Amino acid sequence: MARIQEQNKARYVSQCLELAILLEASAHKPGNVSIVTDFERTRYEHFLASAVATSSSFESAAMRGLNSSENKRSFELGRSIKECVEDIATWQHGGNTLLGTVILLSPMAIAAGMTLAKKSFEVTSFRRNLKVVVESTTPEDAVNLYSAIEIANPGGLGKAPDLDVTDPASKQKILDQKISLYDVFKIAEKYDTICSEWTSNYQVTFDIAYPFLAQRLKKDTAPSKAVVQSFLEVLARVPDTFIARKAGIEKAREVSLEAREIVELGGAETPAGRKKLREFDHELRRSGNLLNPGTTADLIAAALAVCVLDGYRP
């Protein structure tokens, strides 16, 4: 009976994270794929298929979290990320859809399992467990993440000054020097917000995105409006590093300033805000989606995951 209960908890975690991805993907966020906007190669349906594809890996990761208090086996976080990306690649043909989201949500799956193993879900305990998970990574986890990136083949990677993911020698160097995945992210935290989320105990997610989003979800009947407003708030405060890698940090800051203007106009809640939002969306989609705020979308997915785990239902 106890085993069945654990499996149900792991499945519950997976369902929460899958719902978070679906809610994030459905909202019409400026510069991103949504239910009403596609990219040339990637459509909304690709995100739906990708969300479904995450379920098995998230459930397995949650189960490892549930069992962590019973034995000392590795969380195998890198393997979880790699397997999740592999599953996504087999379920759709739209290219990289969720790599950043998977990197953020996979530790959450384990941490949620750890939290539910001892008590009902509680955000403070969850965040504390999340810190344990990311700081417990191994060199093998790092190698598996590099393999996941190779599979996803995301655009706009650029070149890293050390342990570059496109350098074939990086994996062996990681193993030889016993560099954990957390250590790799410490190297990259200054120029990649996904990495800095791991090393800062998800500072943007918990200190900016989640509180704002949770408040908006209580206020707005339609979750899509709450998601868009939260997206604008985060983008206004945190320049998108996906844009920075492709177009430079100054352009990323310009985009954030425009987001701030829309927030001050009322965003999707006022005629002036909606007009500016439409113009902003059009601007970000020019030049082959060079200015796609993809990292901000990943952060909103993470904040939605916290909300859903904490009991939010649309």
N, C-alpha and C positions, 0 to 999 in steps of 0.2 A: 504493500500500500504506500509506504514512504517513497519508493522508487517512482510509482505512478504520479504521486504528487510533485516530485521533482521534475518529471518530464512535463507535466502540465505547467509548472512555473517557467521552465525554459521555453516552452511554446508560447506562453503569454508574453515573455520578453521579446521574442522574435516578432510576434504580432504587433506589439507596441512600436517597435522600430520600423517595421514595414509600413504601418499606418503613417508614421512621421514622414517617411520618404514620399509617400503618395500625397499627403497634404502639401508638402513643400513643392513637389513637382507640379501640382495642379494650379497653384496660384500664378497669376500673370505678373511675374516679377520683371522689371525692366532689364532688357539685355539677355534674358534667359529663355530657354525652351519652357513652354507652359501649355495648358490645355488649348490655348488659342494662338500660339506662336511656335513655329518650328525653325530649326536651322536647316541648311541645305542638305546635310546628311543625317541629322539627328532629329527625331520627332518625339512628340509627347508619348506616343505608344512605346517607344524604346525605353522610356523611364518607367512606364507601368510594368513592362516585362522585367526590367532590371530590379524593381522593387520586389516582385514575386521571387526572383532568383536569389535574393539575399536570405530567404527564410531559413534554409537548412543550415547555413554557416552561422547565422545569428543564434539559432537554437542550440547548436553544438557548443558555441562559445558560452552561452548562458549556462549550459549544463556544467561546463568546466568551472564556472564561477560558483555554482551551487555546491559542487564537490570540493572546492578549494579548502574548506575547513576540515575535511576528512583526510586529506593526504597532501603531499608536498609536490605533486607533479607540476610540470610547467603549465602555464596558461596557454602556451603555444599560440600567442596572439598573431605572430607573423603568418603562421599557417592558416589561421582563420581568415585573415585579410586576403591571402593568395587564393584560397579556395572560393571565397566569396566572389572575387574578381573573375575567376575561371567560370563560375556558374553564370555570372552576368553575361560573359562573352558568348556562352552557348545559348542563351535565351533571347538574344536580340542582335541585330546587325547595324546598330546605330553608332558604333564606336564607343569611346569612353563616355559613360554617363554618370557614374557614381563613385569614382575612385576616391575623391576627397571625402565624400560622405561615408564611405566604407571605412576609411582610415579613422574617422572620428567615432563612428558608431560601433565598430568592433570591440574596442575596449569597454564601451558602454554596455554591451551585451554581457561581457564577463562580470563587470562591476555590478550590474543589476542582479545577476544571478547570486553573487556574493551577498548583496544586500537582502534579497528575498530568502536566502538560506537561514537567516537569523531572525528576521522580523518582517513586517510589512514594509513596503517601499517608503523610504524617507530620504529627501534630497540631500541633507547634510551627510548622512552615512554613505549614500551613493557616491557623492563627490570624493569623500575620503577613500572609498574603495577604488575609485577610478585612478587616483594617484598611485595606489599600490600596484595596480595592474600595469600602468605604463612604465613605472620605474622598475618593474620586474622583468623587463624584456631581455633577450639574449642576442648574441651575434647571429644565431640561426634565424631568429625573428627578423633581423635586419635583411639577411639574404633573401628570405621569403618575401619581404616587402619589395625588394628590388625586382624580384621575379614578377610580382603582381603588377608593378609599374610597367614592366616590359610587355605584359599581356594586355593591359589597358591601353598602352601607347597614347598617353595624353598629349595634347598639343601644348605649346608654350612652356616646355620644361626649362629651356635655357641651359646654361652650364653652371655647375656648382664648383666652388674653389677647391673642395676636397671631397673625396668619395662620391664623385659624380656618378649618377645612376646609369649614364650612357657609356661609362668606361668599363670595359670587360674585366679590368683588374680590380675593380672596387670590391667585388664580393669576396675574393680571396684575401684581400687586405683586411676586410672586416673580420674574417675568420681568424687570420693569422694574428691580428692585434687584439682580438677578443673585444671588439667594439659592439656594444649593445645597440638595439634599435633606438632606445631612448637617447643614447649618446649621439647617434647619427642626427636625431632631431634637434639635439642641443646645438650641433654645428649649423643646422639650417634654420634655426628659429628666427634669426634676424631678417630673413628675406622670405619666409613662408609662414603664413598664419596657421595653417594646419599643423605644422611642426610646433609652433609656439604654443598652440593650444595644449598639446601633450605636455610640454615642459613647464607650463604655467598653471597646471591643473585646470585647464579649460576656462581660462579667465574671461575671454570674450563671451563664451557660451553661458557661463553661470552668472557673471557680473553685469553683463550688458544685455545679451539677446534674450535669455530665459526670463528675467524679471519683466522686461518690457513686453515680450510676447505673451506671457501668462496673464498679464493685466489686460492686454488687448483681446485675448480670447474670451475673457470674462465679459468684456464690453461689447464685442462685435458678434452678431448672430452668424455671419458668414466667416468661417476661418480663413478663407482666401484673403479677405480684406485685412485681417490681423496679420497674416503672413507678409503681405506687401508692405504694410506700415512698419513692421519689425525689420524687414529687409532694408528699407530706406534708412531707418534709424541706425542700424549696424553699419551700413555702407557709409553713412554720413560721418561716423565716428572712427571707423577703421578702414583705411585705404585697402582696396582689394589686391592681394598679392598675385593673383592670377593675371590681372590687368598689368600690374607692375612688371611681371616677368616678360610680358609680350610687348608692352608699349612704354615701359619706364615708370619709375616711381612718381615723377612729376605729373604724368598723365593720370595715374591712379589717384593722386591727390585732387586733381581737377574734377574727376568724376565724383569723388566724395563731397567736394564743395557744392556741386550741382545737386547731389542727393540732399544735402543740408538745406538748400534753397527750397526744395520740394517739401521737405518736412516742415519748414517754417511757413509754407503756404497752406499747410493742412493735409498734404499728401492726397490720398484717394478720397478724402472726406469733404473736400471743397472743390467747387468748379475750377478755381485758379490752380489748385494743386493737381487736379486730374489733367488739366490742359498741359501743364508743365511736365507731368509724368509721361504723357503720350509722346511729347517731343523728346524727352530724355530717352525713352525706350527706342524711338526711331534712331536717335543719334548713336546709341550703343550698338545697334545692329548693323551699322554701316561698316564698310571695310572688312567684310568677312568675319564679323563678330569679334573683331580684335579687342573690343572693350567689354567683353562678356564678364560680368562680376561673378564668376563661378565659385570662388572661394566664399563669398558672402552667402551664396545659396547653400553651401555645405554647412556653414555655421548656423543658418536658420534650421536646417534639417536636424542638427544636433540639439538645438534649443527645443524644437518640437518633440524630439525624442524624450527629453526630460519632462516636458508637459504631459505627454501621453503616459509615460511611466508613472507619473504622479497623479494620474486619474482623469486627465482631460479626455473628453469624448465629443466629437463634432455633433 
